[in-house]
Amino acid sequence: MSTPAPPSRRIWWIVAAAAIVMLLVCGGVVGVGLWAVNKRITAAQIGIPPQAEQAVTTAADLMRRLFSYDYRHLDADLAAGLAVTTGPFRQRYAQTMAQIKASAPAQQIVISASVVQSGVISSRAPAAQTCSST
């Protein structure tokens, strides 16, 4: 009849087995992460035309310009915004900037917008519809 292993030896084996499992899991996670980084997909690879990529870049730049202003040059900021807007949005933009112009200098307000995400909704030559969030 064999005698059971002392409790300290059993605990050591349990700890060793758990450590090996954890190392394998961590190694797998790191491996998958490195694989994903190396497999970056470009817009061209999934069929997005270069014009659509340019539209996203342009839209993001315009969003930054529209929603950024400095109390020291509000007239220039308004002119830049009006140059790239049309229709009802242009009217609302002008009204909003008039309200800002009335209060921004007294409070020395400087707003610097940044675009968090931007993407193509649809793209058909010669235009693309984009969506950006600031």
N, C-alpha and C positions, 0 to 999 in steps of 0.2 A: 504494500500500500504506500502510495506517495504522500508526502506531507505537503500541504498547501504552502505557497510562497508567503513570506512574511508580508504584512500590510504595506510596509514602506516600499517594497519592491513592486507591488501591484500599482501603487499610486504613481511610481516613477514611469511605468509603462503607459499608464493612462495619460499622463502629462506629455510624454514623448509622442504618443499617437496623436493627441490633440494638436501639438505643435507642428507635426508633419502635415496634418490636414490643413491647418491655417496657412502654412507656407505654400502649399499647393493652390489653395484658393486665392491667396494674394498674388501669386505668380500668374495665375490665370487672368485675374483682373488686370494686372499690369500688361500682360501680353495682348489682351483684347484691346486695351487702350492704345498701345503702340501700333497695333494693326490698323485701328480706326484712323489714327493720325496720318499714317502712311497712305491711306486710301482716300485722301481728300478728293472730292469730286468737284471738278470745275464746271462752270456754267456751260461751257462749250460741250462738255462730255454728255450733258443731259439735254442738249438741244436748245439752249437759250441763246438767241442771236446776240451778237455784240451790241447792236443798237439798244436792246433791252437793258443790258448791263449799263450802258451809257445813260439811259433814261433814269435808272435808279440812282446813279451818281449825281446826275443833274437835279433830280427831285430832292435828294438829301441836301444838296447845297442850297437850293431855293428855300427849303423849309428852315434851314439855319438862318438865312437872310431875312425871311419873313417874320420870324418870331424872336429875333434878337434886335435890341435897340439900346441906345445910349442917350441919356438926357442931354448930352453936350452936342449931339448932331442928329436930332430927331427929324429935321427937315430932309436931310440926306437919306436917313433910314426909311422915311415915308416914301420918298421918290423911288428908292430902290425897290420897295415893296409894290408900289403901283405899277412899276415897269414890267412886272412879271405876273400880274393878276388881271383877271377879266370878269365881266358880268357881275352878278350879285355878290360874289366873294370880294371883288374889288371894292364895291360900295361899303360892305361891312368892314373890310380892312381899313378903309379911309375913316369911317366913323370911329372905329376902335382906336386908331392911332390919334385921332383928334382928342379923344378923351385922355389918352396917355400923355399927349403933348401938354394938356392942361395941368396935369399933376406931377409928371415925372421930374421936371426941373426942380421943383420945391423939395422933393424927396430924394433927389440925385439918384434916380433909378437907372441901373444898368442891368439889362437882361441878356444873357448869352445862352441861346438855345443850342442843344446838341441832339442829333438824330440817333435814337437808340436802335431802331430797326427800319429797314426799308426793303421793299420787294416789288416784283412785277406781278400785277394782277392779270393783265393781258397784253399781248404784243402783236400788232399787225402793222406792217410797214404802211405808212411812214410814222406811225404813232405808237406809243406804249402807255398803258395806264399803270400807275404805280401807287403804292401806299406806304407812307412813312409815319413813324411815331416819334414824337420828341419827348 
